[in-house]
Amino acid sequence: MCGISGIFGQNWNPSQLKGMVARQAHRGPDDSGIFIGSTFGLGHNRLSIIDLSPSGHQPMFNYDNSLAIVFNGEIYNYVELRTELSEYPYRSQSDTEVILAAYERWGEACLDHFIGMFAFLLWDGRLNRLFAARDRFGVKPLYYHQQANGTLFAASEIKALHIAGIEPKYNVSMWANYLVLGMYSQGENTFWRDINTLPAGHKLIWQAGHLKITQWYDLAVAIGNRRETRRTEDVEAEYLSLMEENVRLRFRADVSVGINLSGGLDSSLLLNTVQRVQGEGSDVKAFTFITGDPNYDELPWVIQMLERAQHPLVVCSLAAEDVPALAQSVQAYQDEPFGGIPTLAYARVFEQARAHGVVVLLDGQGMDEQWAGYDYYQDVLDNERNEYSQRLIQGMRDKPVKPDCLNPEFRAQANSLMLEQPFKEKLLNLQYRDIRYTKLPRALRFNDRVSMRSSTELREPFLDHRLFELALIQPLERKLVRGEGKIMLRQLARHLLSRGVVEAPKRALQTPQREWLRTSLREWADSMIKSALHSTSGDWFNKADVYNAWQSFCNGEGDNSFYVWQWINLGLIESTMPTLLGGYIGTT
């Protein structure tokens, strides 16, 4: 897990690349490196996870220095690939070098052989071109900006591009999508003008100023017309085997590994799989967060899960008075809007993990998207039209946004949700939406930034393409019945877990955000909203309508705080703008 930077083309100076590397130091505090060639430069920040020796230093070169790479992520099956590619003259024990070996053998098709999370910049000196790629689900980030002269800037985080000279200016249409529709992501666009993200499952070729981006993995294509016809027992056995393999692979590390737990089914299955892989004597540290509110805290369920286990439990507390300073800090690392106080609670987990000497954390992300676990999937059973649910947020029936508080000219810049529906089945289209466009992309972005803020690596064993492909082709009745999701997963869990865990209802992983914003955080929230309304973005709003809606919220109207957090978040970004501009280098 690291930070990567690169500049390709003409008319740039080394200070820009050095600034990019310095700005991403939190992503890799163990080592850094820069290489500057005749028409390109590569920079790297290293968080040492595999092969802690100097042999793992990056930028890394192949045996004849014709290839150079900077890499962020993990190739979990690097041991097996290293055996398959044994003819390559390795000089390290790292998974980074296996990427070079795979590229030597298969070229761009090497991507199909990787099991992992990754973003990399690979300079091919033989062809004088850049080959870059991002993993299937976009666990690891990659942002880029191309100038009019063809020069390309690329980095793990947006702030690195800002410091290199791409001026921080709002992408107004993206902000409109966010404030009008609640969308955090949309294709290659970001919240900042002239800065794009390489979409998940895509690769990039840059050569002599020309840029070509193509998709190398699409879940819809991978599934195609395949639908499950086997017995449930056979599917369960295959799925269980893949779960075990994925957990085993993600324990490959030369540093301490821990697990992040909530009280739900997914965390329980993760813990159970860890114990099946490592044995019941497994004593890896477990982490969970609390807010002091029994209506939200899941500590009793976590304690129940661990009562017969050897795992030491670290409880990470978040109090209301912690929020203002922590929100400011987290926003400075996120670069774009994030998911509210639950994201802050998650940030506490990574802080404590690092403080306890744990550099890698596993969690259970991905099961809800695979097995239709969110409550709004139930809409499929009630909707006879060939449409999917427009709801985007778990646990919320009310519309989460307040477009009526926005000026009509700004509101008109939002793009309607015309997302691809590649399947005949309504449920599959809804799952595909969440995996490719909505739920998963935003969660992965939030999680990457809060983990890297504390220089820790987050690994997600269930976020594996083979598990997704197997789960999605199952018939509806194995995923969803009225009032309950994850049907086959719960059936599998009944063989492995206690009855109370299996039958517990789906609970959105939440904090008392609504209650805190109305009471102890009201003054702070008010100041952030005012910051948003009196900033350069203030013209987007009808200020009187915002104040009225905010007052109604404070008086107890509704159970939805999403739109309030949107306004707060904009205020946070406005207040961190000087940080974005600090050390601004500019272009030559």
C-alpha positions, -999 to 999 in steps of 0.1 A, spaced: 0 0 0 17 32 -11 14 64 -30 23 68 -66 31 98 -88 41 104 -124 46 130 -150 49 121 -187 58 145 -215 75 179 -220 78 212 -201 77 202 -165 103 205 -137 115 181 -111 101 203 -83 66 194 -94 73 156 -90 91 161 -57 61 181 -44 37 153 -54 57 128 -35 60 150 -5 22 156 -4 15 119 -4 40 110 24 12 97 46 6 69 21 41 56 25 61 68 55 87 40 53 106 50 21 103 73 -9 119 74 -43 120 95 -75 134 87 -109 135 113 -137 141 102 -173 142 121 -205 105 124 -210 90 110 -178 93 110 -141 81 85 -115 77 90 -77 68 67 -49 59 67 -12 63 32 4 44 16 31 64 -16 36 41 -47 37 58 -74 17 96 -77 15 106 -50 40 142 -49 27 157 -22 4 151 -46 -25 114 -35 -24 124 2 -31 104 19 -59 105 31 -86 115 -5 -94 132 -15 -126 134 -48 -145 167 -66 -151 178 -44 -181 162 -12 -169 138 -11 -199 108 -12 -176 101 10 -145 71 8 -122 55 25 -92 28 4 -76 1 9 -50 -17 -21 -36 -12 -58 -33 -11 -87 -57 -23 -114 -34 -15 -143 -56 21 -131 -63 36 -163 -48 18 -185 -73 26 -161 -102 62 -160 -92 63 -198 -95 46 -197 -129 70 -170 -140 101 -186 -125 123 -178 -155 123 -141 -146 156 -130 -129 141 -117 -97 160 -94 -74 135 -91 -46 107 -110 -28 81 -83 -36 48 -85 -54 58 -54 -73 85 -73 -92 60 -100 -101 40 -73 -120 71 -66 -141 76 -103 -147 39 -107 -157 41 -78 -181 72 -92 -197 53 -125 -203 18 -113 -211 20 -76 -219 -13 -58 -210 -30 -91 -206 -11 -95 -173 -41 -78 -156 -63 -108 -161 -38 -129 -140 -38 -107 -109 -59 -113 -78 -56 -81 -58 -61 -44 -54 -38 -22 -74 -31 9 -93 3 13 -110 22 34 -135 46 12 -157 69 30 -181 79 8 -211 112 22 -224 112 -1 -253 80 15 -266 84 49 -249 49 47 -235 31 45 -202 9 16 -192 -13 23 -162 -42 3 -147 -66 1 -119 -80 -31 -102 -114 -46 -111 -135 -28 -85 -113 3 -80 -101 -4 -45 -69 16 -52 -72 51 -66 -56 67 -96 -62 103 -107 -48 122 -137 -47 155 -156 -36 161 -192 -24 195 -203 -31 210 -237 4 201 -248 -2 164 -240 18 162 -208 2 138 -183 2 141 -145 -10 111 -125 -11 103 -87 -29 84 -60 -46 114 -46 -60 146 -60 -40 168 -36 -8 157 -53 -21 170 -86 -30 203 -70 4 208 -56 19 201 -90 1 230 -104 -34 220 -114 -54 248 -98 -82 237 -74 -114 248 -91 -148 232 -86 -163 209 -112 -197 224 -109 -216 196 -127 -203 171 -102 -213 192 -73 -247 195 -88 -250 157 -91 -240 154 -55 -263 181 -41 -293 173 -63 -290 135 -67 -267 124 -38 -241 110 -62 -205 109 -50 -191 94 -83 -199 95 -119 -175 78 -144 -142 95 -148 -153 129 -133 -142 142 -100 -153 172 -79 -124 192 -92 -122 207 -127 -97 192 -151 -89 163 -128 -102 128 -137 -101 94 -121 -92 63 -141 -124 42 -136 -123 9 -119 -113 -20 -142 -98 3 -168 -63 7 -182 -46 37 -197 -20 40 -224 -1 73 -229 24 77 -258 38 109 -272 11 130 -258 -18 108 -269 -40 92 -243 -61 60 -247 -83 46 -219 -101 13 -223 -120 -11 -200 -103 -43 -192 -128 -58 -167 -166 -54 -166 -186 -75 -142 -216 -75 -166 -194 -90 -194 -179 -115 -170 -213 -128 -160 -229 -125 -194 -259 -148 -197 -246 -173 -172 -272 -182 -145 -268 -207 -117 -284 -242 -123 -265 -262 -96 -278 -273 -63 -275 -248 -34 -252 -272 -16 -227 -272 -44 -227 -234 -47 -222 -231 -9 -192 -253 -10 -176 -234 -38 -183 -200 -22 -170 -212 12 -138 -224 -5 -133 -191 -22 -139 -172 11 -112 -193 28 -87 -188 -1 -93 -150 -1 -87 -147 36 -56 -169 35 -41 -148 6 -48 -116 25 -28 -127 55 3 -126 33 23 -98 49 56 -92 67 38 -70 92 11 -74 118 -25 -80 105 -57 -73 124 -94 -74 117 -121 -48 119 -154 -60 133 -190 -48 136 -217 -69 151 -233 -81 118 -233 -112 97 -205 -101 74 -180 -95 102 -191 -127 119 -183 -146 87 -150 -128 84 -140 -138 119 -152 -174 114 -132 -176 82 -101 -162 99 -104 -189 125 -109 -217 100 -78 -205 80 -56 -198 110 -71 -222 135 -92 -216 166 -61 -203 184 -58 -173 161 -50 -143 182 -49 -114 157 -61 -82 172 -97 -72 166 -109 -36 164 -144 -20 167 -157 15 172 -183 29 197 -199 63 201 -214 58 236 -249 55 223 -265 20 228 -290 27 200 -261 25 175 -231 8 192 -226 -29 182 -201 -37 210 -224 -63 227 -226 -83 194 -189 -80 189 -182 -93 224 -206 -121 218 -187 -130 186 -154 -131 205 -164 -148 237 -149 -182 227 -120 -167 207 -85 -156 215 -86 -123 197 -77 -93 218 -103 -66 213 -94 -29 209 -125 -6 213 -121 27 195 -142 55 209 -156 85 191 -173 113 211 -192 143 198 -166 167 210 -140 148 188 -159 155 156 -149 191 146 -112 186 147 -114 151 133 -137 161 105 -112 189 95 -84 164 94 -102 137 75 -115 162 49 -79 172 43 -71 136 33 -104 129 14 -101 157 -11 -138 152 -20 -170 150 0 -171 120 24 -197 99 42 -202 118 74 -196 109 110 -195 71 103 -164 78 82 -149 96 112 -156 66 134 -139 44 109 -109 68 109 -106 62 147 -103 25 140 -72 30 118 -57 54 142 -59 28 169 -47 0 147 -15 19 139 -11 29 176 -13 -8 185 13 -18 159 -11 -32 134 -3 -21 98 -29 -42 79 -66 -45 87 -92 -68 72 -129 -60 70 -160 -75 55 -169 -50 27 -187 -64 -3 -213 -89 10 -243 -66 8 -237 -58 -29 -232 -95 -37 -262 -108 -19 -287 -79 -19 -283 -70 17 -294 -34 17 -330 -27 26 -338 -9 -6 -333 -41 -26 -367 -50 -12 -381 -24 -36 -375 -50 -64 -402 -72 -49 -427 -44 -49 -419 -29 -83 -437 -45 -112 -422 -21 -137 -389 -29 -154 -370 -3 -133 -347 -5 -104 -349 14 -71 -338 50 -71 -329 49 -35 -292 51 -28 -289 50 10 -295 22 34 -321 27 61 -337 58 46 -372 61 30 -372 99 28 -355 116 0 -319 122 13 -312 155 -6 -328 190 -7 -327 202 -43 -354 228 -36 -328 246 -15 -306 251 -46 -309 278 -72 -326 266 -105 -296 275 -127 -273 253 -105 -298 226 -102 -301 223 -140 -265 213 -142 -271 179 -126 -272 149 -149 -301 125 -145 -293 90 -134 -293 73 -168 -271 44 -158 -265 12 -178 -289 -17 -172 -271 -46 -189 -294 -74 -175 -329 -85 -179 -333 -90 -142 -342 -59 -121 -323 -71 -91 -291 -77 -111 -293 -42 -126 -297 -27 -91 -267 -47 -78 -247 -37 -108 -256 0 -102 -243 -2 -66 -212 -21 -75 -201 0 -105 -216 35 -99 -229 42 -64 -225 23 -32 -191 5 -37 -171 33 -54 -179 58 -27 -172 34 2 -139 24 -13 -128 60 -17 -138 69 18 -120 38 32 -88 42 12 -83 77 24 -91 71 61 -68 41 62 -40 58 44 -44 89 67 -30 66 94 -5 49 71 -24 16 74 -35 -9 47 -71 -20 44 -77 -54 28 -111 -67 19 -112 -104 14 -148 -106 2 -142 -79 -25 -130 -106 -49 -143 -108 -85 -148 -146 -83 -170 -142 -53 -190 -114 -70 -194 -134 -102 -206 -165 -84 -230 -146 -61 -246 -125 -88 -255 -154 -111 -276 -170 -83 -314 -169 -87 -334 -142 -69 -347 -166 -43 -312 -173 -31 -306 -136 -25 -339 -120 -15 -373 -128 0 -398 -103 14 -383 -87 45 -348 -103 43 -318 -103 20 -286 -125 18 -307 -156 18 -281 -181 7 -253 -164 27 -275 -167 58 -281 -204 50 -243 -209 47 -238 -191 80 -262 -213 98 -237 -241 94 -209 -220 108 -223 -194 133 -246 -190 163 -283 -187 156 -284 -151 171 -259 -138 146 -275 -154 116 -310 -142 124 -300 -106 134 -316 -81 111 -294 -60 88 -283 -29 107 -268 0 88 -234 7 103 -242 41 118 -234 67 144 -258 91 162 -250 117 135 -286 130 134 -288 134 172 -254 150 176 -260 175 148 -292 186 165 -276 190 199 -240 189 210 -227 196 174 -253 222 165 -231 252 169 -203 237 149 -226 225 122 -242 259 119 -207 275 114 -199 250 87 -231 256 69 -225 293 70 -190 288 57 -205 270 27 -232 296 21 -208 325 22 -180 309 1 -175 309 -36 -201 281 -38 -227 302 -20 -244 312 -52 -255 276 -57 -280 279 -28 -311 298 -19 -298 308 15 -332 315 31 -344 280 21 -312 264 35 -316 282 68 -353 272 70 -345 236 63 -317 236 88 -339 251 115 -366 225 108 -340 198 111 -328 211 144 -364 212 156 -367 175 151 -383 173 117 -375 141 98 -349 114 104 -327 123 75 -294 141 81 -278 134 47 -285 168 32 -273 185 64 -240 167 61 -237 177 25 -238 214 35 -214 208 64 -191 189 41 -190 218 16 -181 241 45 -153 217 55 -139 218 20 -140 255 19 -121 257 52 -94 233 39 -89 252 7 -58 270 20 -43 236 27 -48 226 -10 -32 258 -21 -3 256 4 30 248 -13 13 253 -47 41 249 -73 24 258 -106 36 248 -140 65 261 -160 
